[in-house]
Amino acid sequence: MNLLILGGTRFVGRYLAAAALARGHAVTLFNRGLTHPDLFPEAEHLRGDRKSDLSALQGRRWDAAIDVNGYVPRVVRASAAMLAGAVERYVFISTISVYASFQGTVNTEESPVKQPPPGQESCEEITDESYGWLKVFCERAAEAALPGRVLHVRPCVVAGPHDPSERFPWWVARVARGGEVLAPGRPGRPLQLIDARDLGSWVIDMTERRETGVYNVTGPERPLTMGEMLATCRDVTRSDAAFTWVDDRFLEEHDIEPPLWLPESLKGFNTVDSGKARARGLAFRPLAETVRDTLEWVEEDPGERTPRFIEPEREAELLQLWRAR
């Protein structure tokens, strides 16, 4: 196949491009050339800014376009409209954050989605509050331009090497450091993760089969908990980490939001149903493999990371407060 990837060199797009190239597909990467511009020399590289300059795409044709970095409806609308006559299929990487409620519900592809607050329909500022409904409008923009020809992919938290969000890598690095670790909530709290390489492989599978429609892409196959995730990090890193579990009330009182933690009221964020995607071949590598490979990246490429969340001094202070409560 001849594939166009909008983006393609940072994280999810990186693994989409790698999967496509490994299968012998011709790949064109359209981006600004700011992130890893030398990556994938075997691919064709087109330079442009999808927010303002799509001219490099004019007069070209591909079997499918994969939109991995569409966050604003206006921008997705422009890309999809230009490519409507140039591709057979359009793949839009969305998010499970589109769903209207996570308060104890198990969302499927048919669940209600978010709507913008009154008067915010034209908002383009991406915040925690707007991210979900902006993606809803992006999905609709793509579908309007290519009706019946769009594959909408809604992943959960994506993990693995080169993750710019630092959510999963932070835990791998913290557990590897060892010692007493502040663990959020309760160990049995559900957690959903998917390795970026598993996501990329499945998206290319679906693109090859010319599939369309909406799919939740959440993992792993069997239920995972926060406690199991942290224990796996400890086992793989061979650290002496000891977990001290602090409850939601304590975290909220001290304005702490550890990565991958959500209050129990939003536990539905980690129970999104992926049965439809699994029925079409979605598969998952062992969590230990994701931890191991992420640890290698954390250790080998520290310059690519911007560690954040809880500083060691703040963690020690919080643990002392927890013991003294």
C-alpha positions in Angstrom: 0.0 0.0 0.0 0.9 3.6 -0.4 0.3 5.3 2.9 0.4 8.9 4.1 1.0 9.6 7.7 0.4 13.1 9.1 3.1 13.4 11.7 4.9 10.1 12.1 8.1 10.7 14.0 7.3 11.3 17.7 5.5 8.5 19.5 2.4 6.7 18.2 3.1 8.0 14.7 6.6 6.7 15.0 5.4 3.1 15.6 2.7 3.4 12.9 5.4 4.3 10.4 7.8 1.6 11.6 5.0 -1.1 11.3 4.1 0.1 7.8 7.7 0.1 6.6 8.4 -3.2 8.1 5.6 -4.7 6.0 7.0 -3.2 2.8 4.5 -0.4 2.4 5.5 2.8 0.7 5.2 5.5 3.4 5.1 9.3 3.1 5.5 11.4 6.2 4.1 14.9 6.2 5.3 17.1 9.1 7.3 20.2 10.0 10.5 18.3 10.3 11.1 19.5 13.9 11.0 16.1 15.7 13.5 13.4 14.7 13.8 14.7 11.1 16.3 12.0 10.2 14.1 9.2 11.3 13.0 6.7 8.6 15.2 7.7 5.7 13.6 5.0 3.6 10.3 6.9 3.7 9.3 9.9 1.7 9.4 13.2 3.7 7.1 16.1 2.8 7.5 19.3 4.8 4.6 21.6 5.7 2.5 22.8 8.6 -1.0 21.3 8.7 -2.3 24.3 10.5 -1.4 26.6 7.7 0.3 25.0 4.7 -0.9 21.8 3.1 0.5 22.6 -0.4 3.0 19.7 -0.3 0.0 17.3 -0.4 -1.6 18.8 -3.5 -1.7 16.7 -6.7 -0.8 13.4 -4.9 -2.6 10.2 -4.2 -2.3 7.5 -1.5 -4.3 4.4 -0.6 -4.9 5.7 2.9 -4.0 8.7 5.2 -3.4 8.2 8.9 -4.0 11.3 11.0 -2.0 10.8 14.2 -1.8 14.4 15.4 -5.2 16.0 14.8 -6.5 17.9 17.9 -8.4 20.9 16.5 -11.5 20.4 14.4 -10.6 23.2 12.0 -7.2 21.7 11.3 -8.6 18.1 10.8 -11.4 19.5 8.6 -8.8 21.1 6.3 -6.7 18.0 6.0 -9.6 15.7 5.5 -11.2 17.9 2.9 -7.9 18.2 0.9 -7.4 14.4 1.0 -11.0 13.4 0.4 -10.3 13.0 -3.3 -6.7 11.7 -2.8 -7.2 8.7 -0.6 -9.5 5.7 -0.3 -9.5 5.7 3.5 -8.8 8.1 6.3 -7.6 6.8 9.7 -8.1 9.2 12.6 -6.3 8.5 15.9 -8.8 9.7 18.5 -9.0 8.9 22.2 -11.3 7.3 24.8 -11.5 10.8 26.4 -14.4 11.5 23.9 -16.9 9.6 26.2 -19.3 11.7 28.1 -19.0 9.9 31.5 -16.5 7.7 33.3 -18.4 7.5 36.6 -18.7 3.7 37.0 -19.8 3.1 33.4 -18.3 0.6 31.0 -18.1 2.6 27.7 -18.5 0.9 24.3 -18.3 2.4 20.9 -22.0 3.3 21.2 -21.7 5.2 24.4 -22.6 9.0 24.5 -19.7 11.4 23.8 -18.8 14.8 25.2 -20.3 18.0 24.0 -18.7 21.5 24.4 -20.0 23.9 27.0 -22.4 26.5 25.5 -20.5 29.2 23.6 -17.3 27.1 23.3 -18.1 25.4 20.0 -15.3 27.4 18.2 -12.7 27.0 21.0 -9.3 25.7 19.9 -7.5 25.8 23.2 -6.5 22.3 24.2 -7.0 21.7 28.0 -7.9 18.8 30.2 -11.5 19.9 29.9 -11.6 20.6 26.2 -9.4 17.7 24.9 -12.2 15.2 24.8 -14.9 17.2 23.0 -12.4 18.7 20.6 -11.6 15.1 19.5 -15.3 14.4 19.1 -15.5 17.4 16.7 -12.4 16.2 14.9 -14.0 12.8 14.4 -17.0 14.5 13.0 -15.0 16.7 10.7 -13.1 13.7 9.2 -16.4 11.8 8.8 -18.1 14.7 7.1 -15.3 15.0 4.5 -15.1 11.3 3.8 -18.4 9.8 4.8 -18.2 6.0 5.4 -14.5 6.0 4.7 -13.0 6.8 8.1 -11.5 4.4 10.7 -11.8 6.1 14.1 -9.3 4.7 16.6 -9.9 5.5 20.3 -7.0 4.3 22.4 -6.5 4.4 26.1 -3.3 5.6 27.7 -0.5 4.6 25.3 2.8 3.3 26.9 6.2 2.4 25.7 9.6 4.0 24.7 9.6 7.6 23.4 6.4 8.5 25.3 6.4 12.3 25.6 3.6 12.3 28.2 6.0 10.7 30.7 3.1 9.1 32.5 4.3 5.5 32.2 8.0 6.2 31.9 7.9 8.2 35.1 6.7 5.1 37.0 9.3 2.9 35.4 12.0 5.3 36.4 10.7 5.9 39.9 10.3 2.2 40.7 13.7 1.5 39.3 15.2 4.0 41.7 13.9 2.0 44.6 13.2 2.8 48.2 9.8 3.8 49.6 7.4 4.7 46.8 4.2 6.7 47.3 1.6 4.6 45.5 -1.7 6.3 44.7 -5.2 5.1 45.6 -5.6 1.4 46.1 -3.6 -1.5 44.6 -6.7 -3.1 43.2 -7.8 -0.1 41.1 -8.3 -1.0 37.4 -5.7 0.4 35.0 -5.7 0.2 31.2 -2.6 0.6 29.0 -1.7 -0.3 25.5 1.9 -0.5 24.1 2.3 2.0 21.2 3.8 -0.9 19.1 0.7 -3.0 19.6 -1.5 0.0 18.7 0.6 0.7 15.6 0.5 -2.9 14.4 -3.2 -3.2 14.8 -3.9 0.1 13.0 -1.8 -1.0 10.0 -3.7 -4.3 10.1 -7.0 -2.5 9.9 -5.7 -0.1 7.2 -4.6 -3.0 5.1 -8.0 -4.6 5.4 -9.7 -1.2 4.5 -11.8 -1.3 7.6 -13.8 1.7 8.8 -16.0 2.6 11.8 -15.2 3.3 15.5 -13.1 1.1 17.7 -11.9 1.4 21.3 -8.3 0.2 21.5 -7.7 -0.5 25.1 -5.6 -3.1 26.9 -4.4 -5.4 28.1 -6.5 -8.3 27.3 -7.1 -9.3 30.9 -7.9 -6.8 33.6 -4.8 -5.0 35.0 -4.5 -3.2 38.3 -2.3 -0.3 39.5 -0.8 -2.7 42.0 0.1 -5.3 39.3 1.6 -2.6 37.1 3.9 -1.3 39.9 4.8 -4.9 40.9 5.8 -5.6 37.3 7.9 -2.5 37.2 9.7 -3.7 40.4 10.2 -7.2 39.1 11.6 -6.1 35.7 13.8 -3.3 37.2 14.9 -5.6 40.1 14.6 -2.7 42.5 14.0 -2.8 46.2 10.9 -0.5 45.8 8.4 -0.7 48.7 5.0 0.7 48.0 3.1 2.8 50.5 -0.5 3.2 49.3 -2.1 6.5 50.1 -5.8 7.1 49.6 -7.6 9.5 47.2 -8.6 11.9 50.0 -5.0 12.4 51.0 -3.9 13.0 47.4 -6.7 15.5 46.8 -6.1 17.3 50.1 -2.5 17.8 49.1 -3.2 18.7 45.5 -1.2 15.7 44.2 -2.0 14.0 40.9 0.5 11.1 40.3 0.7 9.8 36.7 -1.9 7.2 35.8 -4.0 8.0 38.9 -7.6 9.1 38.8 -10.1 9.2 41.7 -12.4 6.3 42.2 -15.3 8.4 40.8 -13.7 8.2 37.4 -12.8 4.5 37.4 -14.7 4.0 34.2 -11.8 5.6 32.4 -9.9 2.3 33.0 -12.7 -0.1 32.1 -13.5 0.9 28.5 -14.5 -2.1 26.4 -12.3 -3.2 23.6 -14.1 -6.4 22.6 -14.8 -5.1 19.1 -11.2 -4.4 18.4 -10.0 -7.7 19.9 -12.5 -9.5 17.7 -10.6 -8.0 14.7 -7.2 -9.1 15.9 -6.0 -6.6 18.5 -3.3 -8.3 20.5 -1.1 -7.3 23.4 2.5 -8.0 24.3 3.3 -8.8 28.0 3.5 -5.8 30.2 6.9 -6.8 31.4 8.2 -6.3 27.8 6.8 -2.8 27.7 8.4 -2.0 31.1 11.8 -3.5 30.0 11.9 -1.6 26.7 10.8 1.6 28.4 13.5 1.3 31.0 16.1 0.9 28.3 14.9 4.1 26.7 14.8 5.9 30.0 18.4 4.9 30.7 19.8 5.4 27.1 18.1 8.6 26.0 17.7 10.9 29.1 17.9 13.9 26.8 14.6 13.0 25.1 12.7 13.0 28.3 11.3 15.9 30.4 10.7 14.3 33.8 7.9 15.8 35.8 5.1 15.0 38.3 6.5 14.4 41.9 10.0 15.5 42.8 11.9 13.2 45.2 11.9 15.8 48.0 8.1 16.3 47.7 7.5 12.6 47.7 9.5 12.2 50.9 7.5 15.1 52.5 4.2 13.5 51.5 5.2 10.1 52.8 6.1 11.7 56.2 2.8 13.5 56.3 1.0 10.2 55.5 2.7 8.4 58.3 1.9 11.3 60.7 -1.7 11.7 59.9 
